[in-house]
């Protein structure tokens, strides 16, 4: 009897050791995955704590099984064998809880998977505004012979906005530059901006006159009937062979051209788009010669505020006059920094700036 009791206890402890070792391995797998994926530091600490606890229990059950095997063959007498066999009690409890151990490990693994998927969703939500901004105001513009181009985009406090710009070849001798802004913030203005940007591309390829292209765009966009959503937009079409610049503006802040040692504003030639489906849009033409500069921007630049004072169109024109010979890249940065320095606090609206120089 003094050998049978510790022998049975040894079998129980060995069985419990197998159960705990399996649970420990599963815990370790979960803990390592949480650490590698960096999902949640607190969740990893909990999983690692469970792993360390299960590891200690596994070691105890293995040592208990070894000790009981030794006692079985030592022949130490009934009562000493009985007392040592009590080491199997925790192992018996562990076997009774073996289903719970597997369930807890499964829950921990499932929670880790939920956390991972949640983080992926949040990451996508964080990237979405950047991806939209990359489509609406790309950092890489085409390399066009005869032009130096600079651009700047500074996101405001809104999650998403409707500022956009575009530069592309219309044909062998003409290049179009566009800048616009859709009222409001969020996904809907961003979608409207994207639609307007690429529809205008199609109309500028179809019509030589930018005013006519704006009329067609206004007609198509007005069909959407999106309540209080409107678009301000300025389009410049440069003809290198004729050395002219033809422009049309739908209620957009005045663009500026440096020509003949003067800064000239390019005012609106029609109302905001989507305000009146039948509104007319006119075009105007001026000379476009070597070293001339065109500056387009959205209202976030001019509306940088210091108390009741605005940076305004005068502030934009003043910065251009300071050094019109600066490279387009430098001039865009100077304009954004000047507006930021003028403002009493962060600029809340998005700011887009586009500068083109004839070379």
Buried (B, 14 or more C-beta within 10 A) or exposed (E): EBBEBBBBBBBBBBBBBBBBBBBBBBBBBBBBBBEEEEBBEEBBEBBBEBBBEBBEBBBBBBEBBBBBBEBBEBEBEEEBBBEBBEBBEBBBEBBEBBEEBBEBBEEBBEBBEEBBEEBEEEEEEEEBBEEBBEEBBBEEBEEBEEBBBBBBBBBBEBBBBBBBBBBBEBEEEBBBBBBBBBBBBEEBBBBBBBBBBEBBBEBBBEBBBBBBBBBBBBBBBBEEEBEEBBBBBBBBBBBBEEEBBBBBBBBBBBBBBBBEEEBBEBBBBBBBBBBEBEBEBBBBEBEBEEEBBBBBBBBBBBBBBEEEEBBBBEBBBEBBEEEBEBEBBEBBBBBBEBBBEBBEEEBBBBBBBBBBBBE
